[in-house]
Amino acid sequence: MLKWTTLDRKPQGLWLMCTWTEPINFDIVLYQVQQWSQENSCGVRMSYDMWQFKTPEEVTAFLLRWA
């Protein structure tokens, strides 16, 4: 299971960081998340486990799919 945490100290936009709570192949799952983000223009992967969003609506759509 993926757990998403809001990062308040990041500049420009809204940021989420991903952690996992089960033994999974984290690289494969994050690749799937990145593909979905690109296909739906919902957030941008900024580092290994962090995504940046422009609006609260993007964050909501993202979390509805991946939380």
Summary of the structure (lengths in Angstrom):
residues: 67
radius of gyration: 11.1
end to end distance: 8.0
largest distance: 32.5
contacts: 160
relative contact order: 0.24
helix: 39%
strand: 31%
